[in-house]
């Protein structure tokens, strides 16, 4: 494990005497007489960023739990307050990750795990994580055990994140393909929201996203309401296909009630894995548009478990067979 930098203690010198008191009095008088009527409420000022690379990678920051929600059998949404309150944002770019940190009893080194926040990067005063608990998972179990009022140390943001360049308003619509597997939806959702809403209400950005999400069952669609809201706000520029590999009764009900058309704005459920049939269909639509990919030529964004990534982008993978060459993996 790479060497970790411990948090250094910082102390402020104590300053006393008439000079300080006099200076404070002058400053107070100046602010009252000169700036009267011109002061803005602090919440209206530009917020500071809690996390800035590389400083907050070296020195962890502390969040406080304000709310926990059990989303399904193994996933929680945890809301944290930022130390700077409403005058602060997280500073984590869309699609990027932070490192959570905790030190179990009897361990020499802390446990660090990456998580992508699902809250908007510009959200003031708070940050949200969606955490799936894995059997034997030290970090996920620790996070699930947090209660309101407890704290969590974090570092970040991790470098090397993807930055989307919005196209000129006169350009033809772009087609992007986002693929997620299980908990890999968090960076996919974060980046999709940023791209689709960065020009919300202006009509300038016509980027369209085809999002394919592979899950074990319908109960694992933990961001369903968020995705449906994003579909509504983006005026049809987000098409979502959920591939359900399980065969529970609730899964069959979702499949029966789902639209079967990719042109539908409704969320579409499909039985099976993210395979060549569904990806071939979506790649065909993207190719026909004539504007597939971003300014750098990246066509597909992918985040999922190792087995899924191997089947899609490994030697002889599905995307390679479909002629997809430029892929961004989170």
Residue pairs with C-beta under 8 A, 6 or more apart in sequence:
1 109
4 109
4 110
4 112
5 58
5 59
7 59
7 60
8 59
31 39
42 86
42 87
43 86
43 87
43 124
45 87
47 84
47 86
47 87
47 88
47 89
47 124
48 84
48 87
48 88
48 89
49 88
49 89
49 90
49 91
50 56
50 61
50 82
50 83
50 84
50 88
50 89
50 90
50 91
51 61
51 90
51 91
51 92
51 98
51 154
51 155
51 156
51 157
52 91
53 156
53 157
53 159
54 159
56 91
56 155
56 156
56 157
57 99
57 155
57 156
57 158
58 155
60 101
60 153
60 154
60 155
61 83
61 153
61 154
61 155
62 83
62 151
62 152
62 153
62 154
63 80
63 81
63 82
63 83
63 127
63 151
63 152
63 153
63 154
64 80
64 81
64 83
64 149
64 150
64 151
64 152
65 78
65 79
65 80
65 146
65 147
65 148
65 149
65 150
65 151
65 152
66 79
66 80
66 81
66 126
66 148
67 78
67 79
67 148
68 76
68 77
68 78
68 79
68 146
68 147
68 148
69 76
69 77
69 78
69 79
70 76
71 77
71 130
71 222
72 219
72 220
72 222
73 219
74 132
74 133
74 134
75 130
75 131
75 132
75 133
75 183
75 220
75 222
76 130
76 131
76 133
76 143
76 144
77 118
77 128
77 129
77 130
77 131
78 128
78 129
78 131
78 143
78 146
79 119
79 126
79 127
79 128
80 126
80 127
80 128
80 129
80 152
81 125
81 126
82 88
82 89
82 90
82 125
82 126
82 127
84 125
85 125
86 124
86 125
87 124
87 125
88 124
88 125
89 121
89 122
89 123
89 124
90 98
90 117
90 119
90 121
90 123
90 127
91 121
91 157
92 98
92 116
92 117
92 121
92 127
92 156
92 157
93 121
93 157
93 161
93 163
94 121
94 164
94 190
94 191
94 193
94 194
94 195
95 116
95 161
95 162
95 187
95 188
95 190
95 191
95 194
95 330
96 116
96 156
96 157
96 158
96 161
96 187
96 190
97 114
97 115
97 116
97 156
97 157
97 158
97 161
97 187
97 330
98 114
98 115
98 116
98 117
98 154
98 155
98 156
98 157
98 158
99 112
99 113
99 114
99 115
99 154
99 155
99 156
99 158
100 112
100 113
100 114
100 115
100 129
100 139
100 142
100 143
100 152
100 153
100 154
101 110
101 111
101 112
101 152
101 153
101 154
101 155
102 110
102 111
102 139
102 142
102 152
102 153
103 109
103 110
103 111
104 111
104 138
104 142
110 153
111 138
111 139
111 142
112 139
112 155
113 139
113 140
114 158
115 129
115 131
115 186
116 186
116 187
116 190
116 330
117 127
117 128
117 129
117 186
117 190
118 128
118 129
118 130
118 186
118 189
118 190
118 223
118 226
119 126
119 127
119 128
120 193
121 190
121 194
129 143
130 183
130 186
130 222
130 223
131 140
131 143
131 144
132 140
132 182
132 183
132 222
133 140
133 141
133 143
133 144
134 140
143 152
146 152
162 191
162 298
162 301
162 328
162 330
164 191
164 194
164 195
164 294
165 294
165 295
165 296
166 195
166 198
166 199
166 204
166 205
166 207
167 174
167 205
167 206
167 207
167 295
169 204
169 205
171 206
171 291
172 206
172 289
172 290
172 291
173 206
173 207
173 208
173 289
173 291
174 206
174 207
174 208
174 289
174 291
174 292
174 293
174 294
175 208
175 210
175 285
175 286
175 289
175 291
175 292
175 293
176 195
176 207
176 208
176 209
176 210
176 286
176 292
176 293
176 294
176 299
176 300
176 301
177 209
177 210
177 212
177 279
177 282
177 283
177 286
177 299
177 300
177 301
178 188
178 191
178 192
178 209
178 210
178 211
178 212
178 300
178 301
178 302
179 188
179 211
179 212
179 213
179 214
179 274
179 279
179 300
179 301
179 302
179 303
179 304
179 312
180 188
180 189
180 211
180 212
180 213
180 214
180 302
180 303
180 304
181 213
181 214
181 274
181 303
181 304
181 305
181 308
181 309
182 214
182 215
182 216
182 220
182 304
182 305
184 302
184 303
184 304
184 305
184 308
184 330
185 213
185 222
185 223
185 303
186 303
187 303
187 330
188 211
188 213
188 301
188 303
188 330
189 223
189 226
189 227
189 230
191 301
192 209
192 211
192 230
192 238
193 226
193 230
195 205
195 207
195 209
196 205
196 207
196 209
196 230
196 233
196 234
196 237
196 238
197 230
197 233
197 234
198 205
199 205
200 233
200 234
206 237
207 237
208 237
208 238
208 239
208 289
209 237
209 238
209 239
210 239
210 241
210 262
210 282
210 285
210 286
211 227
211 238
211 239
211 240
211 241
212 241
212 243
212 274
212 278
212 279
212 282
213 221
213 240
213 241
213 242
213 243
214 243
214 245
214 273
214 274
214 304
214 308
215 221
215 242
215 243
215 244
215 245
215 246
216 244
216 245
216 246
217 244
217 245
217 246
217 248
217 250
217 251
218 242
218 244
218 246
218 248
218 250
218 251
218 253
218 254
218 269
219 248
219 250
221 242
224 267
227 238
227 240
227 267
228 267
230 238
231 238
231 240
231 265
231 267
236 265
239 262
239 263
239 264
239 265
239 268
240 267
240 268
241 262
241 267
241 268
241 269
241 270
241 278
241 282
242 254
242 258
242 267
242 268
242 269
242 270
243 270
243 271
243 272
243 273
243 274
243 275
243 278
244 251
244 254
244 255
244 269
244 270
244 271
244 272
245 271
245 272
245 273
251 271
254 269
255 269
255 270
255 271
257 269
258 266
258 267
258 268
258 269
258 270
259 266
259 267
259 268
260 268
261 268
262 268
262 281
262 282
262 285
270 278
272 278
274 308
274 312
275 318
276 318
276 321
276 322
279 312
279 318
279 319
279 322
280 322
283 322
283 323
283 324
286 292
286 299
292 299
293 299
293 326
296 326
297 326
298 326
298 327
298 328
299 324
299 325
299 326
299 327
300 319
300 324
300 326
300 327
300 328
301 327
301 328
301 330
302 309
302 312
302 313
302 327
302 328
302 329
302 330
303 329
303 330
304 312
309 329
310 317
311 317
311 318
312 318
312 319
313 319
313 320
313 327
313 329
319 327
